[in-house]
Amino acid sequence: MGAIVVTLGLYNWIAPGFPFQSNKAAPATSNRMVLQLLPQRVLQQYIDFEKQGQYSACIKLLESATPGSLNVLSPATMVSGKPLLVETVLQLIVGYSGLCLKNQQGSVAVKLITQVLDNMSLSLRDLHPGHRTVLEAYLFDTALSVCYYMPNDVTLADRSQSFFQQASERYLRLGHVNRYCKCCLRAAAVLHLQGSKSEAEYYTQQALNKLSDAPVSSLLAICYHNLAVHTVVQHRVADAVAHVRSYVALLRQLPKLGNSWMQLLDNTQWLVLKAQELWPQHQQQNGIRDSQLVSMR
């Protein structure tokens, strides 16, 4: 039973590009825009730093940008009245954070995103209040993503709850229901890794509740999928089976999803049903009664 449970995976809505980026071309687009702003004398230096993965040094060089300093990590000396350029640099940093995680430079990603958050109140000062709220939500959400990929960073883990609260509050204020729900799934995935299984289930249930009146969607299916994972690891196999049946029924009403999604969903279905098959034997061998399950959660 235990061997089956540990192989279960969560889909946490953490795409490689992170929540800030609306499409896969975003990092490259931001990069091109930033390079066009650099004088020739520092352009090659920037490119060299980027190739070496020295992203903090890249951002430092933005102090030499032709419109004025765009170093959002040092906002006191930033140029004023350039909100679009500031947003472009922030999007670039989010892209760099993703590259760091992909290239096993997790500590660099942590440093970048925490520096952005710590300086955000000043670096976003010229943005329209509504747009500022959107960017703040995305950045806190991105930090939550980094928490998921860096579970052993204790300092960051201690801030994960705050990241969720800050992002989710803004999404609700903006009426961004889907982003709020995805943020709940991210937070739940982080809590799951931290061993807080019942809290992870609660956050996932919050997302599901928010979608109660929404049309059938892949997001709704993923909520049920993640609930299946959260409940089976709490030894609530019957609940997990019910959640599996719910997402399988939803999938029949949806266009076929991508192969990577379907593989994960199919694997979870097989594993939960196998857990159901082995559960009576597991109970008998370990002397577990159904009435004991509450105390095991």
C-alpha positions in Angstrom: 0.0 0.0 0.0 2.7 2.5 1.0 4.7 1.7 -2.2 1.7 2.6 -4.3 1.0 5.8 -2.4 4.4 7.3 -2.8 4.3 7.1 -6.5 1.2 9.2 -6.8 1.8 12.7 -8.3 0.0 16.0 -8.1 -0.8 18.3 -10.9 -0.3 21.7 -9.4 -0.8 24.0 -12.3 2.9 25.1 -12.2 3.8 25.4 -15.8 7.5 25.7 -16.8 6.9 29.4 -17.6 5.2 30.2 -14.3 1.9 32.0 -13.8 3.3 35.4 -14.9 3.8 34.4 -18.5 0.7 34.2 -20.7 2.4 32.3 -23.4 5.6 30.3 -24.2 7.0 33.2 -26.3 6.9 35.6 -23.4 10.5 35.0 -22.0 12.1 35.4 -25.5 10.0 38.5 -26.3 11.0 40.1 -23.0 14.6 39.3 -23.6 14.6 40.9 -27.1 13.0 44.0 -25.8 15.5 44.4 -23.0 18.5 43.8 -25.3 17.3 46.6 -27.5 17.4 49.0 -24.6 21.1 48.4 -23.8 23.9 50.5 -25.2 26.4 48.6 -27.4 29.2 48.9 -24.8 27.3 46.6 -22.3 25.2 44.5 -24.7 27.9 41.8 -25.1 28.6 41.7 -21.4 24.9 41.2 -20.7 24.7 38.3 -23.3 27.8 36.7 -21.7 26.4 36.9 -18.2 23.1 35.4 -19.5 24.9 32.5 -21.1 26.7 31.8 -17.8 23.5 31.9 -15.8 24.5 35.0 -13.9 21.1 36.5 -14.0 21.5 38.9 -11.1 24.5 40.4 -12.9 22.3 40.8 -16.0 19.7 42.8 -14.0 22.4 44.9 -12.5 23.5 45.9 -16.0 20.0 47.2 -16.7 21.1 50.3 -14.7 22.8 51.3 -18.0 19.6 51.0 -20.1 19.2 54.0 -22.5 15.9 55.1 -21.0 17.4 55.1 -17.5 18.0 52.5 -14.9 15.6 49.5 -15.1 17.2 47.6 -12.2 14.0 46.6 -10.4 16.1 45.1 -7.7 17.4 48.5 -6.8 14.2 50.6 -7.3 15.5 53.8 -5.5 17.5 54.7 -8.6 15.1 53.4 -11.2 13.8 55.6 -14.0 10.3 57.0 -13.5 7.4 57.0 -15.8 8.2 53.7 -17.7 5.7 51.2 -16.4 5.7 49.0 -19.5 9.5 48.6 -19.4 9.3 47.8 -15.7 6.7 45.1 -16.4 8.9 43.7 -19.2 11.9 43.4 -16.8 9.8 41.7 -14.2 8.5 39.2 -16.8 12.2 38.6 -17.8 13.1 37.9 -14.2 10.3 35.4 -13.9 11.6 33.7 -17.0 15.1 33.6 -15.5 13.7 32.0 -12.3 12.2 29.2 -14.4 15.5 28.7 -16.2 17.4 28.5 -12.9 15.1 25.8 -11.7 15.4 23.9 -14.9 19.2 24.2 -14.8 19.5 23.1 -11.1 20.2 26.7 -9.9 17.4 26.7 -7.4 19.2 29.0 -5.0 19.5 31.6 -7.7 15.8 31.4 -8.5 15.0 31.9 -4.8 17.3 34.9 -4.6 15.8 36.5 -7.7 12.1 36.1 -6.7 12.6 37.1 -3.1 14.5 40.2 -4.1 11.7 41.1 -6.5 9.1 40.8 -3.8 11.1 42.7 -1.2 11.5 45.6 -3.6 8.1 45.4 -5.3 6.4 48.3 -3.4 8.9 50.7 -4.9 9.5 49.1 -8.3 5.8 49.1 -9.2 5.1 52.7 -8.0 4.4 54.1 -11.5 1.9 51.4 -12.5 -1.8 52.0 -12.7 -3.3 50.7 -9.4 -5.4 48.0 -11.2 -2.5 46.8 -13.2 -0.2 46.9 -10.2 -2.6 44.6 -8.4 -2.4 42.1 -11.3 1.4 42.1 -11.3 1.6 41.7 -7.5 -0.7 38.7 -7.7 1.4 37.1 -10.5 4.7 37.7 -8.6 3.4 36.2 -5.3 2.0 33.3 -7.3 5.4 32.8 -9.0 7.1 32.8 -5.6 4.6 30.0 -4.5 5.7 28.1 -7.6 9.4 28.4 -6.6 8.4 27.1 -3.1 7.1 24.0 -4.8 10.3 23.4 -6.6 12.6 24.2 -3.6 10.9 22.4 -0.7 14.2 22.2 1.3 14.6 26.0 1.5 13.2 26.5 5.0 13.2 30.3 4.8 11.2 30.2 1.6 8.9 27.5 2.9 8.1 29.7 6.0 6.8 32.4 3.6 4.7 30.1 1.4 1.5 30.7 3.3 2.0 34.5 3.0 2.6 34.1 -0.7 -0.6 32.3 -1.1 -2.6 34.7 0.9 -1.2 37.7 -0.9 -1.8 36.2 -4.4 -5.2 34.7 -3.7 -6.6 37.9 -2.1 -5.7 39.8 -5.2 -7.1 37.3 -7.6 -10.4 37.4 -5.7 -10.4 41.2 -5.7 -9.8 41.1 -9.4 -12.4 38.5 -10.1 -9.9 36.1 -11.6 -11.6 32.9 -10.6 -9.5 30.5 -12.6 -6.2 32.0 -11.5 -7.5 31.9 -7.9 -8.3 28.2 -8.2 -4.9 27.4 -9.8 -3.2 29.3 -7.0 -5.1 27.2 -4.5 -3.8 24.1 -6.2 -0.3 25.4 -6.1 -0.6 26.2 -2.4 -2.0 22.7 -1.8 0.9 21.1 -3.7 3.3 23.0 -1.5 1.5 22.0 1.7 1.4 18.4 0.5 5.2 18.4 0.1 5.5 19.9 3.6 3.5 17.0 5.0 0.3 19.0 5.7 -2.0 16.6 3.9 -5.3 17.7 5.4 -4.5 21.4 4.8 -3.6 20.5 1.2 -7.0 18.8 0.8 -8.7 21.9 2.3 -7.1 24.3 -0.2 -7.9 22.0 -3.1 -11.5 21.8 -1.9 -11.6 25.6 -1.8 -10.8 25.6 -5.5 -13.4 23.0 -6.2 -16.0 25.0 -4.3 -15.2 28.1 -6.4 -15.8 26.2 -9.6 -19.1 24.7 -8.4 -21.2 26.8 -10.8 -18.6 26.9 -13.6 -18.8 24.9 -16.9 -17.1 21.6 -17.2 -13.3 22.2 -17.6 -9.9 20.6 -17.4 -9.3 22.7 -14.2 -12.3 21.1 -12.6 -11.0 17.7 -13.5 -7.6 18.5 -12.0 -9.2 19.6 -8.8 -10.8 16.1 -8.4 -7.6 14.5 -9.5 -5.6 16.3 -6.8 -8.3 15.6 -4.2 -7.9 11.9 -5.0 -4.2 12.1 -4.3 -4.6 14.1 -1.1 -7.2 11.7 0.3 -5.6 8.4 -0.7 -2.4 9.4 1.2 -4.5 10.0 4.2 -5.7 6.4 3.9 -9.2 7.5 2.9 -9.4 5.1 -0.1 -13.1 5.3 -0.6 -13.0 9.1 -0.9 -10.1 8.8 -3.3 -12.0 6.4 -5.5 -15.0 8.7 -5.6 -12.8 11.6 -6.7 -11.2 9.5 -9.4 -14.7 8.6 -10.7 -15.6 12.3 -10.7 -12.6 13.3 -12.9 -12.9 10.4 -15.2 -16.6 11.3 -15.8 -15.5 14.9 -16.5 -12.8 13.8 -18.9 -15.5 12.0 -21.0 -17.1 15.4 -21.5 -13.9 17.2 -22.5 -11.8 17.3 -25.7 -8.9 15.0 -25.4 -6.1 16.5 -23.3 -2.4 16.5 -24.0 -0.5 13.2 -23.6 1.4 14.3 -20.5 -1.8 15.2 -18.7 -3.6 12.0 -19.7 -0.6 9.9 -18.6 -0.7 11.4 -15.1 -4.5 11.1 -14.8 -4.5 7.5 -16.1 -1.7 6.6 -13.7 -3.5 8.1 -10.7 -6.7 6.2 -11.6 -4.8 2.9 -11.9 -2.9 3.5 -8.6 -6.0 4.5 -6.6 -8.0 1.5 -7.9 -5.0 -0.7 -7.0 -5.0 0.8 -3.5 -8.7 0.0 -3.3 -8.0 -3.6 -4.2 -5.2 -3.9 -1.7 -6.8 -1.9 1.1 -8.7 -4.8 2.9 -5.4 -6.8 3.0 -3.6 -3.7 4.3 -6.2 -3.2 7.0 -6.0 -6.8 8.1 -2.2 -6.9 8.2 -2.0 -3.7 10.2 -5.1 -4.1 12.4 -6.7 -1.0 11.1 -10.4 -0.4 11.4 -12.3 2.2 9.4 -13.1 4.0 12.7 -9.4 4.5 13.2 -8.9 6.5 10.0 -9.9 9.8 11.5 -7.1 9.6 14.0 -4.6 8.8 11.2 -5.4 12.0 9.2 
